[in-house]
Amino acid sequence: MTEATPSHAGPFDVAVIGGGVVGCATARRFALSGARVVLIEKAADILEGASKGNSALLHTGFDAPTGSVELALMQRGRDEYLAIRESLNLPLLETGGMVVAWSEEEEAKLDAIEAQARANGVHDVRRLGAAEALAREPGLAPTLRAALLVPGEHVIDAWSAPLAYLFQAIAHGAAVRRGTEVLGGRFDGARWRLETSAGAIEATSVINCAGLYGDHVERLCLGDASFEIRPRKGQFVVFDKPAAKLLRTIILPVPTERTKGVVLCRTIWGNLLVGPTAEEQQERDRATVEQATLEALIARAVEILPGLAGMPVNAVYAGLRSATEQKHYRLRHEPERHWLSLGGIRSTGLTAALGLAAYAAERLGFAQDAAQHAAPVPNLAEHEERDWQRPGYDAIVCHCELVTRREIAAAFDGPLPPTTLGGLKRRTRATMGRCQGFYCGAQVRQILAERAHG
Ligand SMILES: Cc1cc2nc3c(=O)[nH]c(=O)nc-3n(C[C@H](O)[C@H](O)[C@H](O)COP(=O)(O)OP(=O)(O)OC[C@H]3O[C@@H](n4cnc5c(N)ncnc54)[C@H](O)[C@@H]3O)c2cc1C
């Protein structure tokens, strides 16, 4: 499927390659500054790469490398998310986070973690003794020794955010070409001509936001790659809604030499999430889940939060981080060739996306326009009012997640209609509940067939 939103047919000022969260934020930022933007995505819909499956935490950067570009861009991205979220109707679950020490060895590390947080400008962290930590989270195993409270760690909606960024870009005239793979490119000294699976696209500058294929796209267009993607898989377990009542705060591990440990947190949709693992792999497109790993995740989660024992699991999934051979972000600016790569955005890109976008606009000399059309997204968060709670919703289609017919219709009538079941799920929550589409799947597929392919 190829498409072009009508505002500009090209040539463009800026071509953004990749419709992950970083590409969506980047397209928004350039469109807001009045640039003629095209976002090019090879998949049938956006958010099919690393941005499809993550933990959805809005980080403070308390444990990021002090003085790093990653830290600066995470904090910038976070600040902008908090500033724009109301105008775009983006949710925030203000949970706070707690780094919990379960052994003497882990407890000894809390001082250094606290010092790093303060060095990173996160000054509201606070040490909690065992009694105080258990008073805050009575469901945790009483074997905990101490904790570091990080009040600014929050949970957001990893899909509504990039959708809102791209909707706003479209409201400012950006074109989106889905189902369009960049196959190569040539720079003639003034302008790029990108060869794609759907014809040539011309643009003055190119921003490479191709995530797990960032090195590949550099090689295709520049002839060499400045980094090498080494995918790192993270597997997750999603517990059913009652489990979310067991916990308010994000429970973070103390990292050890052997393991990064397991994170427990509520999701924006009212579930409880456990994960992720960190597993190196070659494959860039496939993130499988393995029974033994999932069982180990569940076992550790039950040790941490004993009330989880016997709780039903709704779903399991895995995401791929676009890690590279080095730990830091791989940003490559080639001013003479009008090229910028935002690469290696491995595990903090949801938080940093708006910061990375601002960085890109500054690098290319685009100032932000003051006038902005907001393009609010429908609320999908469980703790805010949902569509089924308002009159006139027609009918409930997905009963587990209480998704209405009106919400599904709105997704198809919106600025970037879904083209796949996954895309519809990410816009509405349909099929995400405890039956995983067993009851509503046929109806949802029929609506998709009629609206997207009819
Ligand atoms: C397990 C896990 C947990 C995480 N938890 C968090 C978290 O809690 N908080 C946080 O801030 N971050 C988190 N992250 C990180 C975050 O998800 C990533 O940093 C972010 O999604 C990267 O986005 P991206 O846009 O760079 O890449 P992607 O989402 O991979 O987007 C790149 C896009 O480019 C497209 N593309 C590739 N090649 C081409 C081509 N030739 N032509 C056209 N299109 C192309 C792809 O199809 C893809 O859609 C986590 C990641 C994982 C995997």
Ligand as a Chemical Component Dictionary entry (heavy atoms), coordinates in Angstrom:
data_LIG
# 
_chem_comp.id                   LIG 
_chem_comp.type                 NON-POLYMER 
_chem_comp.pdbx_formal_charge   0 
_chem_comp.three_letter_code    LIG 
# 
loop_
_chem_comp_atom.comp_id 
_chem_comp_atom.atom_id 
_chem_comp_atom.alt_atom_id 
_chem_comp_atom.type_symbol 
_chem_comp_atom.charge 
_chem_comp_atom.model_Cartn_x 
_chem_comp_atom.model_Cartn_y 
_chem_comp_atom.model_Cartn_z 
_chem_comp_atom.pdbx_ordinal 
LIG C1  C1  C 0 12.052 -4.251 25.499 1  
LIG C2  C2  C 0 12.091 -2.755 25.355 2  
LIG C3  C3  C 0 11.734 -1.923 26.415 3  
LIG C4  C4  C 0 11.811 -0.518 26.279 4  
LIG N1  N1  N 0 11.342 0.289  27.271 5  
LIG C5  C5  C 0 11.372 1.646  27.103 6  
LIG C6  C6  C 0 10.835 2.500  28.095 7  
LIG O1  O1  O 0 10.264 2.058  29.084 8  
LIG N2  N2  N 0 10.963 3.841  27.937 9  
LIG C7  C7  C 0 11.579 4.372  26.845 10 
LIG O2  O2  O 0 11.716 5.595  26.771 11 
LIG N3  N3  N 0 12.038 3.572  25.844 12 
LIG C8  C8  C 0 11.941 2.235  25.953 13 
LIG N4  N4  N 0 12.402 1.409  24.974 14 
LIG C9  C9  C 0 13.065 1.997  23.821 15 
LIG C10 C10 C 0 12.139 2.458  22.726 16 
LIG O3  O3  O 0 11.105 1.552  22.479 17 
LIG C11 C11 C 0 13.013 2.645  21.463 18 
LIG O4  O4  O 0 14.127 3.434  21.783 19 
LIG C12 C12 C 0 12.231 3.325  20.363 20 
LIG O5  O5  O 0 11.043 2.620  20.100 21 
LIG C13 C13 C 0 13.074 3.418  19.105 22 
LIG O6  O6  O 0 12.300 4.043  18.129 23 
LIG P1  P1  P 0 12.851 4.343  16.686 24 
LIG O7  O7  O 0 11.874 5.235  16.058 25 
LIG O8  O8  O 0 14.287 4.760  16.774 26 
LIG O9  O9  O 0 12.900 2.925  15.954 27 
LIG P2  P2  P 0 11.720 2.003  15.359 28 
LIG O10 O10 O 0 10.529 2.005  16.198 29 
LIG O11 O11 O 0 12.356 0.683  15.055 30 
LIG O12 O12 O 0 11.319 2.719  13.994 31 
LIG C14 C14 C 0 12.095 2.599  12.829 32 
LIG C15 C15 C 0 11.155 2.459  11.654 33 
LIG O13 O13 O 0 11.909 2.539  10.454 34 
LIG C16 C16 C 0 11.322 1.696  9.504  35 
LIG N5  N5  N 0 12.310 1.411  8.468  36 
LIG C17 C17 C 0 13.437 0.688  8.594  37 
LIG N6  N6  N 0 14.094 0.631  7.409  38 
LIG C18 C18 C 0 13.370 1.351  6.530  39 
LIG C19 C19 C 0 13.525 1.645  5.144  40 
LIG N7  N7  N 0 14.566 1.186  4.427  41 
LIG N8  N8  N 0 12.582 2.402  4.538  42 
LIG C20 C20 C 0 11.508 2.860  5.228  43 
LIG N9  N9  N 0 11.309 2.590  6.542  44 
LIG C21 C21 C 0 12.230 1.857  7.186  45 
LIG C22 C22 C 0 10.914 0.484  10.329 46 
LIG O14 O14 O 0 9.909  -0.270 9.682  47 
LIG C23 C23 C 0 10.446 1.114  11.631 48 
LIG O15 O15 O 0 9.050  1.334  11.663 49 
LIG C24 C24 C 0 12.305 0.020  25.070 50 
LIG C25 C25 C 0 12.628 -0.830 24.000 51 
LIG C26 C26 C 0 12.474 -2.194 24.128 52 
LIG C27 C27 C 0 12.723 -3.063 22.934 53 
# 
loop_
_chem_comp_bond.comp_id 
_chem_comp_bond.atom_id_1 
_chem_comp_bond.atom_id_2 
_chem_comp_bond.value_order 
_chem_comp_bond.pdbx_ordinal 
LIG C1  C2  SING 1  
LIG C2  C3  SING 2  
LIG C2  C26 DOUB 3  
LIG C3  C4  DOUB 4  
LIG C4  N1  SING 5  
LIG C4  C24 SING 6  
LIG N1  C5  DOUB 7  
LIG C5  C6  SING 8  
LIG C5  C8  SING 9  
LIG C6  O1  DOUB 10 
LIG C6  N2  SING 11 
LIG N2  C7  SING 12 
LIG C7  O2  DOUB 13 
LIG C7  N3  SING 14 
LIG N3  C8  DOUB 15 
LIG C8  N4  SING 16 
LIG N4  C9  SING 17 
LIG N4  C24 SING 18 
LIG C9  C10 SING 19 
LIG C10 O3  SING 20 
LIG C10 C11 SING 21 
LIG C11 O4  SING 22 
LIG C11 C12 SING 23 
LIG C12 O5  SING 24 
LIG C12 C13 SING 25 
LIG C13 O6  SING 26 
LIG O6  P1  SING 27 
LIG P1  O7  DOUB 28 
LIG P1  O8  SING 29 
LIG P1  O9  SING 30 
LIG O9  P2  SING 31 
LIG P2  O10 DOUB 32 
LIG P2  O11 SING 33 
LIG P2  O12 SING 34 
LIG O12 C14 SING 35 
LIG C14 C15 SING 36 
LIG C15 O13 SING 37 
LIG C15 C23 SING 38 
LIG O13 C16 SING 39 
LIG C16 N5  SING 40 
LIG C16 C22 SING 41 
LIG N5  C17 SING 42 
LIG N5  C21 SING 43 
LIG C17 N6  DOUB 44 
LIG N6  C18 SING 45 
LIG C18 C19 SING 46 
LIG C18 C21 DOUB 47 
LIG C19 N7  SING 48 
LIG C19 N8  DOUB 49 
LIG N8  C20 SING 50 
LIG C20 N9  DOUB 51 
LIG N9  C21 SING 52 
LIG C22 O14 SING 53 
LIG C22 C23 SING 54 
LIG C23 O15 SING 55 
LIG C24 C25 DOUB 56 
LIG C25 C26 SING 57 
LIG C26 C27 SING 58 
# 
